[in-house]
Structure formats: structure tokens, C-alpha cells
Amino acid sequence: MKLLTLINPNARGGKSREELGDIENIYRKYGLESDFEITENQDAVFSLIQKTDLPAYSGIIAAGGDGSFFTLVNAVMKKNPLERISLGILPVGTGNSLAREFESPTEGIEEFVKIIADGKTSGIDLAKVETNEETFYFANMMGFGFITDVSATAAKLKMFGKLSYTLGVVYNTIKLNTFDLDIEIDGKKQIMDNVFVIVSNSRYTGGDYLIAPKAKINDGKLDLIILNRLSRLHLLQTFPKIFDGSHINTPYVDYIQAESILLKAKTPKVLSPDGEVYGHFPAKISVVPQALQVFGEVKGIVDK
């Protein structure tokens, strides 16, 4: 098995670069051969994938966080969405939410290297996003409104690790705003006044936030979480419930499963797929079932 491993040196506030030596040693321990590439930004990843002979590798590994995997997925899909090379995750980022969808005793690097060395893969869904400017994909989740503001704030506070997301919530609660949203869910239109919307393909976001407790990354559905108008006090009271998923049982949250979603708003909205600030409204989101093969076994896999 020969791999191509992309190291995001900016993941976890720049601390991920320190993991390279450990990763190389663990690879050797499990008999894995790999070419290692330090990729400073998204352009570097896209450029590398475009010039790489993908069939020369058994898989491509993203060593970073959810944003690193997002970039790799889009680089591979842009080159050839039908070329089914296996992808892998080494969770050395801030949130590492997607990694929690795979069977692993711990979230440690060695456990995920063992998963890769085992060679088993699972098919997972992707969400396809079409805007006026571009088409891209995400594997974890995409938010906008309040949640995008939180992502932007957390990106500036990565030195605090997973706490950066909580700090982002507290900071943006102070300047809480709602907005009118035109939304079409599986062809049914409605107008909502809300704080944020999250479209999830998997359960977690921000590391420990169980934002979509019913989501499965291989069920052919997207999970839509809508936080409706509420006071700052109620937001702060509701926020702790996100750690166990009980927020979906409050009167402020709508939880809907769908295959396609069309989003529009009078006020232009920036999107935040997989923790990145990327793309704008209007946006059409649809599920692409079993779009990727990823190293590992999915927790609670759905038989089709």
C-alpha cells in the first residue's frame, strides 16, 4: 500500500506541523509507504491533486481537521468525480468532527493509522452545493447565519483548540441577529425567520457538538437543523443542549431530513461548509449517495 499524505501545517493553530515526525514513525510501524506533502493552503492542495497520477496510490490521506478533508474532497472531485480513489483522515485539526463517524477506540493518530493500514473502506455520502458562482461538496456540515459568524470567529481563536467554537458562540450571541429565509425542502417551499440553519451529513460539528443526532453519513439523506427566532437568554440556555443532542427537542429548533434543499435570502449570506467560510447564497444542496470511499468502518452503518 502506497499512500499520498497531505499535511496541513495550519491545522490546530499551526500545531499540526509538529505531528509529522510522529506520523512518519507510526506509518513505518504499520508498514505503510507514503509520499508526504506539506500543503500550506487550498490552492496548494488543488494544484497538487491536479498534477498527481492518482492511480499510482492506494489512497490519499488528509492530516488536519475537517477543513483539510473538505479541501481534499473538492480537489479530487474537481479532477475526476468518477475516479474512486480511497481517502483517509488523520485527525490532527481543531474539531475533527468527521473522524467521529468511524469506528475507533480513541481519537488518537495511531488508531487512525491502524484503520488505514487495515485497508477496509466504507462508502459515504457527500452533499453537493450549487451556487451562482461554483459547485462544491462537503462531507460534514454546512451552516450560515449565526453559525457562519461562529466559524469565522473560531478560525481566529484556534490556539484555544475546541474551546474556540464555544468562545465564538458567546461572542456572537452579543450581536445576535435573525434573517428571513426562503427555503425549499424536497420541492416544498416555505419562508422562515431564523437565527441559523445547518445542513448536516454527519452528526458532530465543532468537535463535541452533537448538532444532528439522527444523521448518518451513508443513508442518502441530509439533516436540516433550523434555529428559529429566540432571545439571547434562550440561546444561551439552549446552547449547552448541543453537547448531547437534546437541543432538537426544544421549541426553538426544527429538525428535518431531506434529499434536496434550495436556500435563498434577501440579505446575501456567506456559507461555512466543514468549518470553512466559503461560497454564497442562493444555494442548492443535494445529497450524492455513496460518493466517496473512505478508510474505516462507519458507526451504525446503514444497509442498503
Residue pairs with C-beta under 8 A, 6 or more apart in sequence:
1 32
1 33
1 58
1 59
1 117
1 119
2 33
2 34
2 35
2 56
2 57
2 58
3 27
3 32
3 33
3 34
3 35
3 57
3 58
3 59
3 60
3 61
3 88
3 116
4 34
4 35
4 37
4 52
4 57
4 59
4 60
4 61
5 23
5 27
5 34
5 35
5 36
5 37
5 60
5 61
5 63
5 90
6 37
6 39
6 45
6 48
6 60
6 61
6 62
6 63
6 64
6 68
6 72
7 16
7 17
7 19
7 20
7 23
7 36
7 37
7 38
7 39
7 63
7 64
8 16
8 39
8 62
8 63
8 64
8 65
8 67
8 68
8 71
8 93
9 16
9 17
9 38
9 39
9 40
10 16
10 40
10 41
11 63
11 64
11 65
11 67
11 68
11 92
11 93
11 94
12 65
12 92
12 93
12 94
12 158
12 161
13 94
13 158
13 159
13 160
13 161
14 158
15 92
16 63
16 64
16 92
16 93
17 38
19 63
19 90
19 92
19 109
20 36
20 38
20 63
22 109
23 36
23 63
23 90
23 109
23 113
24 36
26 109
26 110
26 113
27 33
27 34
27 113
29 113
30 113
30 114
30 117
31 117
32 113
32 116
32 117
34 61
35 57
37 48
39 45
39 48
42 71
45 71
45 72
45 75
46 71
46 74
46 75
46 78
48 75
49 60
49 72
49 75
49 76
49 78
49 79
50 75
50 78
50 79
54 60
54 76
54 79
54 80
54 83
54 85
55 83
55 85
57 85
58 86
58 119
59 85
59 86
59 87
59 88
59 116
59 295
60 72
60 76
60 85
60 86
60 87
60 88
61 87
61 88
61 89
61 90
61 116
61 295
62 68
62 69
62 71
62 72
62 87
62 88
62 89
62 90
63 90
63 92
64 90
64 92
64 93
65 91
65 92
65 93
65 94
65 95
65 96
65 275
66 93
66 95
66 96
66 97
66 98
66 139
66 140
66 274
66 275
67 93
67 274
67 275
67 276
68 93
69 87
69 89
69 98
69 139
69 140
69 274
70 138
70 139
70 140
70 273
70 274
70 275
70 276
71 276
72 87
73 87
73 126
73 137
73 138
73 139
73 292
74 136
74 137
76 83
76 85
76 87
77 126
77 137
77 291
81 291
84 292
84 293
85 293
86 121
86 293
86 294
86 295
87 292
87 293
87 294
87 295
88 112
88 115
88 116
88 294
88 295
88 296
89 96
89 98
89 99
89 102
89 112
89 294
89 295
89 296
90 109
90 112
90 113
91 99
91 107
91 109
91 112
92 109
94 154
94 158
94 161
94 162
94 164
94 207
94 275
95 162
95 165
95 204
95 205
95 206
95 207
95 275
96 107
96 207
97 140
97 141
97 202
97 204
97 205
97 206
97 207
97 209
98 139
98 140
98 202
98 204
98 217
98 274
99 107
99 112
100 107
100 202
100 203
100 204
101 124
101 202
101 203
101 204
101 217
101 298
101 299
102 112
102 115
102 122
102 294
102 296
102 297
102 298
102 299
103 115
103 296
103 297
103 298
103 299
104 111
104 112
104 115
104 296
105 111
112 296
115 295
115 296
116 295
116 296
118 295
119 295
120 295
120 296
120 297
121 293
121 294
121 295
121 296
122 218
122 293
122 294
122 296
122 297
122 298
122 301
123 218
123 290
123 291
123 292
123 293
123 294
124 139
124 201
124 217
124 218
124 290
124 291
124 292
124 293
124 294
124 298
125 201
125 217
125 218
125 219
125 220
125 287
125 288
125 289
125 290
125 291
126 137
126 138
126 139
126 201
126 287
126 288
126 291
126 292
127 137
127 138
127 139
127 142
127 199
127 201
127 222
127 285
127 286
127 287
127 288
128 135
128 136
128 137
128 285
128 286
128 287
128 288
129 135
129 136
129 137
129 138
129 142
129 271
129 273
129 279
129 283
129 284
129 285
130 283
130 284
130 285
130 286
131 271
131 279
131 280
131 281
131 282
131 283
131 284
132 280
132 282
133 279
133 280
134 279
136 273
136 278
136 279
137 288
137 291
138 201
138 273
138 274
139 201
139 202
139 217
139 274
139 292
140 200
140 201
140 202
140 204
140 205
140 273
140 274
140 275
141 198
141 199
141 200
141 201
141 202
141 205
141 211
141 212
141 273
141 274
142 198
142 199
142 271
142 272
142 273
142 274
142 285
143 150
143 151
143 196
143 197
143 198
143 199
143 205
143 271
143 272
144 196
144 197
144 263
144 269
144 270
144 271
144 272
144 281
145 179
145 194
145 195
145 196
145 197
145 269
146 172
146 176
146 177
146 195
146 196
146 227
147 196
147 197
147 198
147 272
148 196
148 269
148 270
148 271
148 272
148 277
149 168
149 172
150 165
150 168
150 169
150 172
151 168
151 272
151 275
151 276
151 277
152 168
152 272
152 277
153 164
153 167
153 168
153 171
153 172
154 164
154 165
154 167
154 168
154 206
154 275
155 164
155 275
155 277
157 163
157 164
157 167
157 168
158 164
160 167
162 206
162 207
162 208
165 206
165 207
165 209
169 239
173 232
173 235
173 236
174 232
176 195
176 232
176 235
177 195
178 193
178 194
178 195
178 229
179 193
179 194
179 265
179 266
179 267
179 269
180 191
180 192
180 193
180 265
180 266
180 267
181 191
181 192
181 193
181 194
181 197
181 263
181 264
181 265
182 189
182 191
182 263
182 264
182 265
183 189
183 190
183 191
183 192
183 197
183 261
183 262
183 263
183 264
184 190
184 261
184 262
184 263
185 224
185 256
185 258
185 260
185 261
186 258
186 259
186 260
186 261
187 260
192 226
192 228
193 228
193 229
194 226
194 227
194 228
194 229
195 227
195 228
195 229
195 230
195 235
196 226
196 227
197 224
197 225
197 226
197 227
197 263
198 205
198 211
198 212
198 224
198 225
199 222
199 223
199 224
199 225
199 261
199 285
200 211
200 212
200 215
200 222
200 223
200 224
200 225
201 215
201 217
201 222
201 223
201 287
202 212
202 215
202 216
202 217
203 210
203 211
203 212
203 213
203 215
203 245
204 210
204 211
205 211
205 212
205 275
206 275
208 243
209 242
209 243
210 242
210 243
210 244
210 245
211 225
211 242
211 245
212 223
212 225
212 255
213 245
213 248
214 223
214 248
214 255
214 257
215 221
215 223
216 298
216 300
216 301
216 302
217 298
218 289
218 290
218 298
218 301
218 302
218 304
219 302
220 259
220 287
220 289
220 304
221 257
221 258
221 259
221 287
222 257
222 258
222 259
222 261
222 285
222 287
223 255
223 256
223 257
224 254
224 255
224 256
224 257
224 258
224 261
225 248
225 253
225 254
225 255
226 253
226 254
226 255
226 256
227 235
227 238
227 252
227 253
228 252
228 253
228 254
230 238
230 252
234 252
238 247
238 250
238 252
238 253
239 247
241 247
241 249
241 250
247 253
248 255
259 286
259 287
260 284
260 285
260 286
260 287
261 284
261 285
261 286
262 282
262 283
262 284
262 285
263 269
263 281
263 282
263 283
263 284
263 285
264 281
264 282
265 281
265 282
268 280
268 281
269 280
269 281
270 277
270 279
270 280
271 277
271 278
271 279
271 280
271 281
271 283
272 278
273 279
